[in-house]
């Protein structure tokens, strides 16, 4: 990660922060889905690393393992794994976020055979019995981490990790308030770059990164956007997409992206012990179409955020063959447009090759909502 003034640029999967961690003898565990409690990984003395592809357009090796009808983001991540880019990982945690992610992780493990592999099963709804089940799954994960890495995530270390990551979420909400100003002081591209940089840091270091950035931006003048946009959708770690769309004169003042604000929606749960608190907080805060019974809660949150940020329009952007978000985009568009908020639904491939076509569609959308050049 290069830091130049307020600019953050993450160019490497195995960047200097992770390299330094490894050189000091630290171990790294990869994960993808936000249903994976990073606090539990960190409490065991390990570095949680959220899997990303950083716009990698190549999928030749991955295409031999996964059908072309699978999400190209998942295939891009698998390609990096098969090439050896992710060989610095000491293990991976799979979840049942979607079938595409499961296929990615299972082909990854089949071909690379990492020493630690754990399947964390997460319920698709929130109620007393599913909470009990998820708590049991987290206990199994804690025991597996302890037995393999000889590092137990006891209650004291888990409490410290929970406090650190709650501070991260507090700082992210503060960052969002700077995005939502009438003259935003943080762009959507900058917010995504910050999230990507922090997605393989300890909670304490990530909170410090966010705090420093926020303090620097508070004294800076804001931008006067031609249009205020909100982005919705799944895992989008392509900063270039944000920057190109914002180059049209718009500012992405809010989002509910999986790489983005959705990663910080977790609210501390109540429990007699830290693990129970963690289970309740995570299961009640999963803002994803995989939680098929909770669309009303997601709809209300998206609508409330759009109104609070005073957006002129919403762009629902998802990768081709994403079944979950492809289906939910229909509902979101119906309900937001019913509230007089214009919506553009865009299905794309994961790579910059599709950027020109999408940019043209966005330009037309901006002209429709009065924010065109």
N, C-alpha and C positions, 0 to 999 in steps of 0.2 A: 504494500500500500504506500503510495507516494502522497505526501501532504504538502501542498504548495499554497500558502495562504489559507483560504477556505475551500480549496479544491481537493477532493479525495478521488483517487483513482486506484482501483484494485485491478491489477493486470495479471496476477499469477494465482493459480489454485494453491500452490505451495509457497505462500508469500513469506516475507521475512519474520512476521510475528510467529507463525507456526513453525518455521525453520528454527527460530531461536528456542522455542518451547522444546522441540525435539532434541536440539543440541545440548540442552540442559538435562536431558534424560527423561523428559516428560512423554506421556503417551496420549494419543489422539483417537477419539471414537467418532465416526461419522454417523450422521442421521439426516433425514430429509423432512419428515412430516412434523408439523407443529404440535402434534399430539405427544411428542417425545419430550419429557421434562429434562431440560438442560441442567436444572439444578441438581438432579440426581447424579448425572454424569460428573459434574464439577465437584460435587461433594465427595466423590470417590477419588479425587485428586487427578482427574483426567480432563483433557480439553475437549469440549463438545465442538464438532465441526459440522456445520450445515452444508450438505452437498449442493454444489452449484456447477454450472457449465460456463458461465461468463461469456455467453454468446458463441461458444464453439459450434461451428457449422458442420463439422464432419461426423458422419455416423456409419462409415463403411463396415467397421468391425461389429458395431452394435446391430446393424441391420441383419447380420448373419445369426443373431441370437433372438432378436425381437422383430415381430411383424412391422411392416411399414404403416400398418393401421394403428400403431401405438404412438403416443405423444412424442414429438420430436425432442422435447426437453429431456425426457427420460432417456431417450436413445443417445442424446448428446452427452449426458452424464455417464452412461454406461460406456460409451466410446472412450472417454477419458480414463475410466477405470481399466478397460481392456488394454489401453496403450501404456499403462503403468503410471499415469500422472498422479493417481491417488495411492500409490504404493506406500506413502508415508503414514497412512492410517493403520492403526493397530487393531481395529475392529469396526464393525458397522452394526447399526440397529435398524431393523426393518419394521415398518408398521403397515397396517391395512388401511392406509389413507385412500388408495385407489389401486385398481388392478395393474395399471401401467407402472406405478412405483414398485409394486410387489414383483412384477416381472423383471424390472431393472435390478433390484437388490438380489433376487434369487439367481439370475444369470451372472451377476457380479460375483457372488459367493461361489457359484459353481466353477467359474473360470479362474478366479484369483485365490480362492481358499484362504481367506483371512483367518488369523488365529482365534478371533472372537467374533461370533455372529449370534445375534439375539433377535427373536421375533416378538415384538411387543404388540399384543392384541388389544385393540382399543374399541370399546363399545360404540355403537352408532346412535345412541340416544342417552339422555341423562335422566336417571331415576335411581331409587335406592338400591335395587339389585344390580344395576349396571355400575354404580359407584363402588359397590362392594367387589364386583368382579375386577374393575380397573385397579382398585387398591391392591388386590391380590397379584395382578400382573406387575405392578410397580415393585412389590416386594420380591417377586421372582427376578426382576431385572436387578434390583439391589443385590440380591444374593449371588447372581451370576457375575456381576461386576466385581464383587468382593472375592469370589472364588478364583476368578481368572486373573485379576490384576493385583490381588492381595492388598486391596485398599477398600476398607469398609466405609460406606457412606453413613456414619453414625448420625444421631439426631442433632448433635452440636454442629457438625460440619454441614449438614443439610439445612439447618436453620440459617447459618451464615450465607450459604448459597442462595437461599430463598430471599433473604434480605437484600443481597446484591442485585439479583435480577428484578426484584420489585422496584429498586431504585432505577434500573435501566428503563423500566416501563414508565416510571414517573417522568424521567427525562424525555422519553419519546413523546409523551403527551405535551410536555412543554415545547418540544420541537414542532409538534403539530399546530400549536397555537400561533407560532411564528409563520407557518404556512398559510393559516386561515385569515391573516390580517387583510384589511382592505387593500394594502400594498404589501404583498407577501415578501418576507425576508429570507425564505428558504424555498427553493424550487423542488419539484418532484424528482428531478434527476439527482439533486444533492441528497435528498432524503433516502432514495434508494441506494446511493453509493455509501451512505453512512450505515444503512442496515446490512449491506453486504460486507462491509469492513468489520462490523461487530459480530457477524454471524459465525466467526471462529475465534472469538476472544472470550476471556473470562468475564463474568458479569461486572466485576469491579473495574476492569480496564475499559469495557464498553461504556459503562456509565461515565467514566472520566472523559472518554472521547466525545460523547454526546454533550457533556457539560461544557467542555472547552469550546466546542463548535457553537453551542447556543450562546455562550457569553460573547464570543466574537461577533456573532450575527446581530445581537441585540442592538448594538450601536451603529449598525449599517443601515443605509436607506433601503426601502423596499422597492419592489418593481411595480409598474403599472401595466397589468396584463390586458391584452385585448379581449381575452376570454378566460374565465375561471373554470377549470375542468376537474373532474373527479374520475379516478381510474378504479375499476373493479376487475376482479379476475383471480386466476391461480398464481402459480410460481412464475414470476417474470423477473429474471435477474439481469436483464439487458438494459443497462443505463443508457446506451445509445438510443434506444427507442424513445425513452423519456426526453432526452436532450433534443432529438430531431423534432419531436412534436412540439416541444416548448420553443423551438427555434421559429415556429410559425407565429409566435406572438402570444401564445397561451401560457398559462402557468397551471401546473397540476397541483392544486391547493389541498387536495385530500385524496385518500385512497383506501381501499379495503383489499389490497393485494396480499397474496400469501408471502411473497418477499416484499414486505412493507408493513403497513399498520396492523394487519391481521396478526402479525407475529407478536404484538404487544398488547393484545386485548385481554390477556390473562388477568384475572382479578384474584387476590388472595382468598382462599377458601377457609372455612372454619373446620377445625379438627383438634382432637385431643393430642395428636402427635404430628410432627412436621410432614410425614409421609401421607397421612390422611388429609392434611391441609392441602398438600400438593395435588393429590388425586382429585379432590373436590374442586379446587380452583381450575385445574386444567380441563376436566371433563365438562364443566359448566361454561367454559370460555372458548370452546372449539367453534370458530366461525368459518365453517366449511360446508359445502353442499353434501358431504358425506354424512352429516348429521341431518338426515332426511326429514325428521319430524320437527325441526326447528327453523323452518323457513321464515315463519312470521317474525321471529326474533331478529334474523338477519335482515329481513326487509325493513323493519322498523329502524335498525341501526343505520343501514345505508341511507334511508330517507332522512333520518335525523342529522346524520353527518353532512349530507348534501345541503340541507337547509341551513345548518349552522355555518358552513363554509361559504354559503351564498354562491353556489356553483351555477354556471350558465348551462352546463351540460355534463353528461356522464358518458364515459367510454368504457364499455365492457369488452375487455381484450383477453382472448384465451387462445391457447395453442390448438391446432387441428387435432381432432379425435379425442379431445378432453370431454368425456361423456358427462361428468358431474357439472362442470361449468357451462357446457353447451346447453344442457337442459335448464339450469338455473337462470341463464341469461334471458331466456324467454319470459320467465316470471318477473325478473327484475325490470326488464324493459316495460312490461305491461304495467307494473305498479308505479314505477317512477313517472312514466309518461301520463299515467292517470293523475299524478300529482303535479302535472304541468312542467316536468323536468325532462328536457330532450335527452334521448339515449341513442348512442351509436354502438352497435354490436359488431365486433371485428373478430373474425377467426383467422389465425395466421400460422405460418410455420415458424419454428424456433430458429431464427438466424436473420442476419441483416439482409438476406436476399429478398425477403418479402417487404422490406421497409419502404421502398418506393411506392408500391401499390397502396400500402396502408396510409402512408403520408398523404397521398392524393385524396383518399377517403376522408381523412381527418380534416384536410383543408376545406373540402366541400361541407363537412359538418360545421366547421367554424363559420363559414359563410352563412349557413342556415340559421345559426343561433346568434348571428350578428357580431362575430369576433374575427371575421376574415380580414385579409390585408386590404 
